């Protein structure tokens, strides 16, 4: 059986920049070398079909650095 991203990633938590008024929430998890990003509104979907955007950890760090400027 293939391991899903949801099984590989740990420490899932909501972004500290969640936009509560519009229910625009994302969760972030990691497996050490990769970062997963998923939509909290899709939590009812089974893990094997729930979309996860996966990026290398250094790329995610670069994105956050760029966005914080």
Secondary structure as UniProt FT lines:
FT   HELIX           5..8
FT   STRAND          10..14
FT   TURN            16..17
FT   HELIX           20..22
FT   STRAND          26..30
FT   STRAND          34..39
FT   HELIX           40..42
FT   TURN            43..44
FT   TURN            47..49
FT   STRAND          53..56
FT   HELIX           57..67
//
